[in-house]
Amino acid sequence: MNSRRARAGLARFGIPALLSLFGLAACGGGSDGGGGTAPNPPSTTYSGFLTADDGSSAGLALTFASAVAIRSGEARLAAPVAVTGVATLVGGGTVNLAGSVDAGSFTATGGGLTLTGTLEGGVINGRFTGPSGLGGGFAAVSTSATHPVYVFCGRYTGTLVEGGTESGNFHALVSGKDLVGDILPDGFTADGSLTGFLGAAAAQTDNSIKVTVDIVAGDESLTADGTINAAKDAVGGTYSKRFPGLAGQSSDGTFSGEKCPGT
């Protein structure tokens, strides 16, 4: 099947800039077949992930008291809608959350965490704070039986063009035909060294999903090709980064991940 090529400036983003990608891409995961043109449907459940500035992460599952999804240009919700949720840490442990969405503003607290963000087009994203100065970003997308969302947490390893190796964490969220996520290299904090990506997802005849990333900005590029298995609980593939004049950041490698815990 043909996959939509997503083009955007390739840059090192802080988390707030990264999460704006979710407003551009994930909200286009509707079932209209257009890929990137229609908002996600209203839903009572949202799935996503949290990425902390220290590199730790968690799967995020939210349940609203009634179906919510605010589209651009539409009237805001008439009254607050309560939400409960669970953040399930990679490596073990859970944090229970409770809050609400009101006039497009989302808030939730629990276990020392405070999440603050916005809801628009079936996409929630924002920042969170926690104990001892911990902070980071989060994103979640509306999901249902007719519009499933798949969220993956994983690792990548590669060989630098000039020699040596690299590794880090990645998260990927697949909503309809859209793929969005983040990459955090080992040894860096998210605020300083988080790279965001967006791409495409295409269903295959064996019930697997082909995922691609093709971001080009001048001579710089990030490409990746992978497959989500038929059970939708694992993803893996290869990637290539090219930064002319910066061989220390150019690399080739592999990535693999599993369904984020709790999603």
ZILIN-V941461 format. One record per pair of residues at least 6 apart in sequence whose C-alpha atoms are under 8 Angstrom apart, sorted by the first residue. I is the first residue (numbers start at 1). GAP is how many residues later the second one is. D is the distance in whole Angstrom. If there is no record, write none. Layout:
i/gap/d
I/GAP/D
I/GAP/D
//
This chain:
i/gap/d
1/201/7
1/203/8
2/200/8
3/197/6
3/198/7
3/199/6
3/209/8
4/31/8
4/195/8
4/196/6
5/194/7
5/195/7
5/208/7
5/209/6
5/210/8
6/192/6
6/193/5
6/194/7
6/207/7
6/208/6
6/209/6
7/207/7
7/208/5
7/209/6
7/210/8
8/207/6
8/208/7
8/209/7
9/206/7
9/207/7
9/208/5
10/185/8
10/205/7
10/206/7
10/207/6
10/210/7
10/211/7
10/212/8
11/184/6
11/185/8
12/180/8
12/181/6
12/182/6
12/183/5
12/184/7
13/178/7
13/179/7
13/180/7
13/181/5
13/182/5
13/183/7
14/176/7
14/177/5
14/178/6
14/179/7
14/180/6
14/181/8
15/112/8
15/121/7
15/122/6
15/175/7
15/176/6
15/179/7
16/110/7
16/111/7
16/121/7
18/164/7
18/176/8
18/177/7
18/178/5
19/106/6
19/107/7
19/118/7
19/119/8
19/120/7
19/177/8
20/105/8
21/159/7
21/175/8
21/176/8
21/177/7
22/101/7
22/103/7
22/117/7
22/158/7
23/97/8
23/98/8
23/100/7
24/12/8
25/11/6
25/153/6
25/154/7
25/155/7
25/173/7
26/10/7
26/14/8
26/97/7
26/115/7
26/148/8
26/149/6
26/152/6
26/153/7
26/154/7
27/9/7
27/10/8
27/11/7
27/12/5
27/13/5
27/94/5
27/95/6
27/96/6
27/114/8
28/6/8
28/7/6
28/8/3
28/9/5
28/10/5
28/11/5
28/12/7
28/148/8
28/149/8
28/150/7
29/6/6
29/7/6
29/8/8
29/9/7
29/10/7
29/11/6
29/146/5
29/147/4
29/148/5
29/149/6
30/6/8
30/7/8
30/8/5
30/9/6
30/10/5
30/11/7
30/117/8
30/145/8
30/146/6
30/147/8
31/7/8
31/116/7
31/145/7
32/6/7
33/144/8
35/141/7
35/142/5
35/143/7
36/141/7
36/142/7
39/32/7
39/82/5
39/83/6
40/29/8
40/81/6
40/82/5
40/83/8
40/101/8
40/102/7
41/28/7
41/80/8
41/81/6
41/101/7
41/106/8
42/25/5
42/26/5
42/27/4
42/28/8
42/80/6
42/100/7
43/23/8
43/24/4
43/25/6
43/26/7
43/79/8
43/99/6
43/100/6
43/101/7
44/19/6
44/20/5
44/21/7
44/22/5
44/23/4
44/24/6
44/98/7
45/16/7
45/17/6
45/18/5
45/19/6
45/22/8
45/97/6
45/98/6
45/99/7
46/15/6
46/16/5
46/17/7
46/94/6
46/95/5
46/96/4
46/97/5
47/12/8
47/13/6
47/14/5
47/15/6
47/93/5
47/94/6
47/95/7
47/96/7
47/102/7
47/103/8
47/104/7
47/216/6
48/11/6
48/12/5
48/13/7
48/90/7
48/91/5
48/92/4
48/93/6
48/103/6
48/125/7
48/215/7
49/8/7
49/9/6
49/10/4
49/11/5
49/38/8
49/89/6
49/90/6
49/91/7
49/102/7
49/122/8
49/211/8
50/7/5
50/8/5
50/9/6
50/10/7
50/37/8
50/86/7
50/87/6
50/88/4
50/89/7
51/6/5
51/7/7
51/85/6
51/86/5
51/87/6
51/139/8
52/82/7
52/83/6
52/84/4
52/85/6
52/138/7
53/81/7
53/82/6
53/83/5
53/136/5
53/137/4
53/138/6
54/80/8
54/134/8
54/135/5
54/136/7
55/114/7
55/129/7
55/131/8
55/133/8
55/134/7
55/135/7
56/34/7
57/32/6
57/33/6
58/29/6
58/30/5
58/31/4
58/32/5
58/202/7
58/203/7
59/28/6
59/29/5
59/30/6
59/31/7
59/92/8
59/201/5
59/202/5
59/203/6
59/204/6
60/25/7
60/26/6
60/27/5
60/28/7
60/80/7
60/202/7
60/203/6
61/24/5
61/25/5
61/26/7
61/79/8
61/201/7
61/202/6
62/21/7
62/22/6
62/23/4
62/24/7
63/20/6
63/21/5
63/22/6
64/17/7
64/18/6
64/19/4
64/20/7
65/16/6
65/17/6
65/18/6
66/15/7
68/54/7
69/50/7
69/51/6
69/52/6
69/53/5
69/54/8
69/73/8
70/6/7
70/7/8
70/34/7
70/49/6
70/50/5
70/51/5
70/52/6
71/49/5
71/50/4
71/51/7
72/48/7
72/49/7
76/27/5
76/28/6
77/25/7
77/26/5
77/27/7
78/25/7
79/23/6
79/24/7
80/20/6
80/21/6
80/22/4
80/23/7
81/19/5
81/20/5
81/21/7
82/16/8
82/17/6
82/18/4
82/19/7
83/15/6
83/16/5
83/17/5
83/18/7
83/25/8
84/12/8
84/13/6
84/14/4
84/15/6
84/24/8
85/11/6
85/12/5
85/13/6
86/8/7
86/9/6
86/10/5
86/11/6
86/176/7
87/7/6
87/8/5
87/9/7
87/10/8
87/175/7
88/6/4
88/7/7
88/173/6
88/174/5
89/172/7
90/170/7
90/171/6
95/15/7
95/16/6
96/14/6
96/15/7
97/11/6
97/12/5
97/13/5
97/14/7
98/10/5
98/11/6
98/12/7
99/7/8
99/8/5
99/9/4
99/10/6
100/6/6
100/7/6
100/8/7
101/6/6
101/18/8
104/14/6
104/15/5
104/16/7
105/11/8
105/12/6
105/13/5
105/14/6
106/9/8
106/10/6
106/11/5
106/12/5
106/13/6
106/18/8
107/7/7
107/8/5
107/9/5
107/10/6
108/6/6
108/7/5
108/8/7
109/6/6
112/18/5
112/19/6
113/15/7
113/16/6
113/17/4
113/18/7
114/14/5
114/15/5
114/16/6
115/11/7
115/12/6
115/13/4
115/14/7
116/10/6
116/11/6
116/12/6
117/7/7
117/8/5
117/9/4
117/10/6
118/6/6
118/7/6
118/8/6
119/6/7
122/19/6
122/20/5
123/16/7
123/17/6
123/18/5
123/19/7
124/15/6
124/16/5
124/17/6
125/12/8
125/13/6
125/14/4
125/15/6
126/11/6
126/12/6
126/13/7
127/8/7
127/9/6
127/10/4
127/11/6
128/7/6
128/8/5
128/9/6
128/10/7
129/6/4
129/7/7
136/54/8
141/8/7
141/34/7
142/7/8
143/6/5
147/28/8
147/29/7
148/27/7
148/28/7
149/24/7
149/25/6
149/26/5
149/27/7
150/23/6
150/24/5
150/25/7
150/82/7
150/109/7
150/113/8
151/20/7
151/21/6
151/22/4
151/23/6
151/108/6
151/109/6
151/112/7
152/19/6
152/20/5
152/21/6
152/81/8
152/82/7
152/83/7
152/105/6
152/106/5
152/107/4
152/108/5
153/16/8
153/17/6
153/18/5
153/19/7
153/104/5
153/105/6
153/106/6
153/107/5
154/15/6
154/16/5
154/17/6
154/101/7
154/102/6
154/103/4
154/104/6
155/12/7
155/13/6
155/14/5
155/15/6
155/100/6
155/101/6
155/102/6
156/11/5
156/12/6
156/13/6
156/14/7
156/97/7
156/98/6
156/99/4
156/100/7
157/8/7
157/9/6
157/10/4
157/11/7
157/96/6
157/97/6
157/98/6
158/7/6
158/8/5
158/9/6
158/93/6
158/94/5
158/95/4
158/96/6
159/6/4
159/7/6
159/92/5
159/93/6
159/94/6
160/6/7
160/87/7
160/88/6
160/89/7
160/90/6
160/91/4
160/92/7
161/86/6
161/87/7
161/88/8
161/89/6
161/90/5
161/91/8
162/85/6
162/86/6
162/88/8
166/19/8
166/20/8
167/18/6
167/19/6
168/15/7
168/16/6
168/17/4
168/18/5
169/14/6
169/15/5
169/16/6
169/17/7
170/11/7
170/12/6
170/13/4
170/14/6
171/10/5
171/11/5
171/12/7
172/7/7
172/8/6
172/9/4
172/10/7
173/6/6
173/7/5
173/8/6
174/6/7
174/27/7
176/25/7
177/23/6
177/24/5
177/25/6
178/20/8
178/21/6
178/22/5
178/23/6
179/19/6
179/20/5
179/21/5
179/22/6
179/32/7
180/16/8
180/17/6
180/18/4
180/19/6
181/15/6
181/16/6
181/17/6
182/12/7
182/13/6
182/14/4
182/15/6
183/11/6
183/12/5
183/13/6
183/14/8
184/6/6
184/9/7
184/10/5
184/11/7
185/8/7
185/9/8
197/16/7
197/18/8
198/15/6
198/17/8
199/12/7
199/13/6
199/14/4
199/15/7
199/16/8
200/11/6
200/12/5
200/13/7
201/8/6
201/9/6
201/10/5
201/11/7
202/7/5
202/8/5
202/9/7
203/6/4
203/7/6
204/6/7
206/24/7
207/22/8
207/23/5
208/19/7
208/20/6
208/21/5
208/22/4
208/23/8
208/24/7
209/18/6
209/19/5
209/20/7
209/21/7
210/15/8
210/16/6
210/17/5
210/18/6
211/13/8
211/14/6
211/15/5
211/16/6
211/17/7
212/11/7
212/12/6
212/13/5
212/14/6
213/9/7
213/10/5
213/11/5
213/12/7
214/7/7
214/8/6
214/9/5
214/10/7
215/6/6
215/7/5
215/8/6
216/6/7
219/23/8
219/24/7
219/25/7
220/21/8
220/22/5
220/23/5
220/24/7
221/19/8
221/20/6
221/21/5
221/22/7
222/17/7
222/18/6
222/19/5
222/20/7
223/16/6
223/17/5
223/18/7
224/13/7
224/14/6
224/15/4
224/16/6
225/12/6
225/13/6
225/14/6
226/9/7
226/10/5
226/11/4
226/12/6
227/8/6
227/9/6
227/10/6
228/6/6
228/7/4
228/8/7
229/6/6
232/27/8
233/25/6
233/26/5
234/22/7
234/23/6
234/24/4
234/25/6
235/21/6
235/22/5
235/23/6
236/18/7
236/19/5
236/20/4
236/21/6
237/17/6
237/18/5
237/19/7
238/14/8
238/15/6
238/16/4
238/17/6
239/13/6
239/14/5
239/15/6
239/16/7
240/10/8
240/11/6
240/12/4
240/13/7
241/8/7
241/9/5
241/10/5
241/11/6
242/7/7
242/8/5
242/9/7
243/6/6
243/7/5
244/6/8
//
